[in-house]
Amino acid sequence: MTIKNFSDHSANERTFLAWVRTSIAVIAFGFLVERFDLFLAFVAPSALQNKITVSRGEFGQFAGLVLIILGIAMIGVSAFRFARNAREIDDAKTFPGTGSRIDLALAILLVLLAGALLFYLTHTLSAKA
């Protein structure tokens, strides 16, 4: 016996699993960022001795927590889309596309956060000199 619309269901599942893998990577990166001050203390100890205008733990903790929350949100959005698409695949009715507002918003947030992290890192390392 074959599953009705098997290729569509398997593509939906592969997409869901790809989103979950990406979300786990974002969460892991958030944890890494939150503990980034340990790396800076090892690489540039003199830069961390009152030469940074932002407290060494504040920005890293905030950025790390934002990444962790974004990763969790990505898992939630992907699970919702997976369930909705699974229902719609077998339905005879045609459904309109969902758009990409949430995807673009998550991408923009990640780009802004990555830019802020880059600024923080260059500021910290330039303070060493």
Secondary structure, 3 states (H helix, E strand, C coil): CCCCCHHHHHHHHHHHHHHHHHHHHHHHHHHHHHCHHHHHHHHCHHHHCCCCCCCCCHHHHHHHHHHHHHHHHHHHHHHHHHHHHHHHHHCCCCCCCCCCHHHHHHHHHHHHHHHHHHHHHHHHHHHHC
